[in-house]
């Protein structure tokens, strides 16, 4: 079936998203207000009966002095990725974006390609001959995603680079998720490893209290977020970024984003942000103090977010980005160790694919971003996840 793609209003986009079980929060019209340094447009896919059957948020990064832009759909568009005819979905979009001045298009295919269970990951970490999770056979393989991969290659889209350098950087291709559907709190707790269960109980005995905060509490969150950034060696976002994020997302849905604060004897020891769209909840940013780490505020606040996601009817709690390393000598190992303790599974998405429309400009932009350093595109395209994490520590900013 051939679809027609045209600009839709933010309200039409919101209404379409509400008909889906979930979409990425990066594919909500509100995200355009967060990324206000980009141009933006909501696109709609219409079938032969003029019914809206797909949608996508496009962010435009315009090049200086020339009217050409990178058109970026983070973790989108929201279309039928299991279709046998992806050309029918993607080619009308590409034509629209080319007419709008795009020199290249980047999409973030949200289809899950492979998953690895917590048990498989633990075995891999214990095996000195295994250094990457991607070297292991997955516990599940999504054949529809494999079909989508092959169609994208045939249509000329460029797949993610395995080395994650330069222009290939963007949203995390590898994430860690905790399935919630059909489970209760006790079952979730029993699915965690012994260290997680012990730390949650230790936080309770120590008197850690987790509450929901408001926009007025963001300066307190930001204070320990900056401390975390210094400790875990990543560049923090400014306070205004978080204020803008809360204002924009809450304007679209009064329960789209939450701030969680963990206190011990009046001292803020950990803080996190939680985002939900439909039945999918994300842990997006986290922070903790160096002082009082023994009271396990990070575990307490995570457990509160997990149980609140369950109470909200979520089917998935997403802990966001991980790396593929299972090498005990790799400093990134602490990131996956912290998350695997929840008992969930590692997920590999199809990742971000590029379609050059002007090969000269695309190549020049690729070289420019590569020279800026690894992760530089992430800094302008995405909400970042920690690329450097000390062993055994929780992620600093997800």
N, C-alpha and C positions, 0 to 999 in steps of 0.2 A: 504494500500500500504506500502511495506517495503522500507525504504530509506537507502541509504548508506551515511555514514558520514566520511569525510576526511578533512585533513588540506587544506586550500586554501590560496592564497596569499592575501596580504593587498589590492592590486589593484582589485582582484576579489571580495573581500568583499565590497570595496567602490562601485564598479559597481553594485553589488546586492542591496546595500542600496539605491542607486539612483533609483531603480525600484519601491521602496516602497513609499507610501504616506509620511511616516515618520518612523523612528526608534529612540530609545533612543540614546542620544549622548554618553551614556555609552556603547553602542554597536557599536561604530565606531572604526576602527583600530587605529585611532589617540589616543583614550583613553588609549590604551596600553602604549603609550609613556608618557602620564601623570602619569600613575601608574607604573613608571619604576622600582619600588622596587619589583614588582611582575614579575613572568614569564608570558608569554602570547602566545596565539595561536588563529588564526581565523579558525573557522570550517564551512564547507559547507554541506548542505543536498542535495543529488542528487537523482532524481527519476529514474524510469526504462529506461528513454530515455537519461540519463546522463545530465539532465537539473538541474541547480542550483536553488533550490526552497526554500531554507532556509539558514540562516547564524547566526553565533554567535561568540562573542568575549569571550574567556575564559581567566581568570586571575588565575594564579597558585600561591598560597602561600605555599612555600616549608617549611617543618619542618626541623629544624637543625639536621644534622648528619644522617638522614635517607632519602631515596629517595621517600618520600611520600608527597603529597600536597593536600590542599583544592582547588578544582576546582570551580571557581566562575564565573557565567555569570550574571553580574548586569543588571537588567531590560531586560533580554533576556533568551533564544535565540529568534530570529525573525523567528517564525514558525507559522503554522496555529493553534492558540490556541482554535479555535472553532471546531476543528476536533473531530469526534466521536472516533478516534483511536489515542490518544496521545501516546500510547505505541509504535506505529509505528514510531513516531517522536523521542521519548526520549530514547528508549532502545538502538538504534545504537549509540547515543551520549554517553550514560553511558558506553557502551562497549569500545568505543574509549578512554574515559577519564580514565577508569580503567587500560587499557593497558599503558596509559601515566603516571601512578603512583598516581592517585587520591585516597585518603582514604575516601573522601566524595565529594559530588557535591552539590552546591547551585545554584538554578536558581531564577531569579526574574520575575515571571510571569507578563507580562505587561497587562493582560486582566483586564478591569474595571469590578468590581463585583457589586458595588452599588454607587449611587450618591444622594446627598442631596442639594436642592436648597438653595439660599441665604435666601429666605423667611422662609423656614423650620428651618434653623440654627438660624435666628433671634428669631423665636418663641421659640425655645428650650432654648436660652440664657435667655429669659424673664421668663421662667417657672422654678421656684425654685425646682420643683420635678424632673427635668431632669438634670443629671450631665454629661452624655456622649452621644455624637451624635450617637454612635453605638446602643444605646438603642431605638432609634426612627425608625419607618418604613421608608425606603428610598423612594425617589421620583421615582427612576428608579432601576430596578433589572435586571441584565444581566443573562439570563438563560444559555447562552453559557458558561459564566464564572462559573456558578454553576455546569454545566456538567464537566468542566475542573477540578474543585475542587474535585468532586467525583472520577474522573479518577485518579488524582494524589494520593488520599488516597488509592485507590485500588492497585495502582502500588507500594505502600510502601513509598512514599514521606512523609516527616514530615511537617505539616503545620506550619505557623508562630505562635509563642507563643503570647497569648493575652497580657501577661504582658511585652512583649518587653525587656526581660532581656537576658544577656549573649549572647550565640551563636545565638540567634534569631535576634539580632540587625543587621541593615544593611541599605539598601535603605528605604526611608519612604514609608510605606504602605498606608498612608493617605496623600493626597495632595489636593491643591486647584487650580482649573482651571477656566479660563475665556474663554468661547466659543466666537470665532470671526467670524465664517463662516456666510455669508449673512448679516453682520452688517456693519454699517458705524460709523464714529467717533461720530456723534451726538447721535446715538442710544446707543453706548457704554457708553457715558458720562451720558445719562439719566438713564441707568441701574445701575449706581453707587448710593450709598446712599448720603444723603445731606451733610454729613461731608466730604466725598471724593470730591464732586463737589466744595464745598466751599474752601477746602484746595488747590485744583488745581488752582482755580481762585485767591486765596490769593497769591500763589507762583508767578503767572503771574503779579499781581499788584505790588508785592514786587520787581520784577525785576530779579527773578531767571532765569538763562539761562542754558539750558541743551544742552551739546554738546557730540559728540562721541570722545573718546580719542584713543590713541594707546598704544603699548607696553611701550613706553617711559614714559607714564603717570601712569604706575602701581605703582611706589613708592608713588605717591600722594594718589592713592586709598588705598594702604596698610596702610598708616599712619592713615587714619581715620577708616579703618577696624579694626586695633589694638585697637583704642580708643573705637569702638563699642563693641569689644570683652570684654574689661575690664568693660564697663558699663553693658553689658547684660550677663556677667558671662559665657562665653564659651572660649575654647582654640583656638586662631587664628592659621591659617596656615602661614608658612613663605612666604616672598615675592617670593622666588625662585619657590615655587609651582605654583603661578599664572603666573610667567614668562614662566615656562615650559608648563603650560596649553595653554597659548596663542600661543606659538611657535608651539606646536603639532597640535592644532586644526586648526590654520590658514594655516599650511602646507598642510592639507587635503582639506580645502575649504577656500577660501579667505574671506568668509563672515560667517564662522561657529560660531565665537564668537566676541562679541563687548564689549567695555568698555564705559559706560555712566558717564558723570561728570556733576554735578549740582553746579553752582557757583552763589554767591550773592555778588555783589560789589567786585569781584575778589577773594573772599574766597570760597574754596571748602567746600560745606555743605553736599553733599551726593554723593555717587558713587555706581554703580552697574555693574554686568556683565550679559550679555544676550547671550544665545546660541540658535542656530536654526539648525534643521535637517528637511528638507522637509517643511511640513505645521505645524510643531510643534515648538514653541519657549518657552524657559525656562528662568525664572529669577533665576539665580544660586547663586550669592553672592551679598550682599548689605551692605552698611555702611553709617553712618551719624554722624555728629558732634553733640556734646552736645550744643555747642554755635549755636545761630541762628536757633534753631529748629522752632521758630515761623514763619519763612519764608516758611516752608513746602517743603523743597527740596526733601524729600523722596517721597512725592506725585507727585511732578513735574517730577522726573526722572522715576517713574513707569508709569505715563501717556505717557511719550515719548516712553518708551519701548513698551507699548501696541499699540500705534498708528503706530510705526515702524513695529511691528509684523503684524499688519493689512495691511500696505502698502506692506509688503513682501509676501503677499498672505497666511499668516498663518491662520489655522482654529482654533488653540488652543494656548492660552497663559497660561503657567503653572507657578504658583507661588510656586511650590514645597511643602515641608512638613508642615503638621499641626499635632496637637494632636487631640484626639477625645473629649477633655473636653469642656463642655459648662457651667461649674460651675463657678459662679461669684467669688467664693473664691479661685479659682485655678490660680496661677501666669501665667500659660500657656494661659489663656483666651485671653490675648492681641494679641497673634499671629493670632488666627483665626478671631478675631474682625477686625484687620487691613485688612486681606485678604477678608473677607466676604463683606467688604465695596465696593469692585469692582463690586459686582453683579453677580459673577460667582457661582460655585457650588463645594461642597466637593466631592472628589472621593476616593473610597476605591478600591485599586487593590487587586488581589488575594494574593499578597505579596511574600515573599521569602520562598522557600521550600527547605528542605535538604533531601538528600538521602545518608545515611551512607553506605559506601562500606567496611570499616573496623571498626566494631563497637567499638573495644577497643580504637583505635586511635581517633575516633570521640568523644567518651565519654571523653577521656583525654583532647582533645582540647576544648570541651564544658566547662569543669570544669576550665581549664586555663583561657579562655576568661571571664567566669563569675567572677573569682577572680580578674581580672583586673578592673572590674567595669562596670556599665551600659554604653552602648554606645561605648565600647571599640572596638568592631568589626567595627562599623561605622567609627571609626577613621582610620582603615587600609583599609576598603573596599570601601569607598564611598566619595563623596563630601558631607559634613555634612550639616544639617539644624539645626537651633537653637533649642536646647532642653530646654533652659530656656530663657524666654522673659518677660520683665516687662510689666505689664498690660498697655494697650493702646499704646504700642510702636510698631514700625515696626520691622520685624524680623531682627536680627543682621547679620546672615550669613546663607544663604540658600543653 
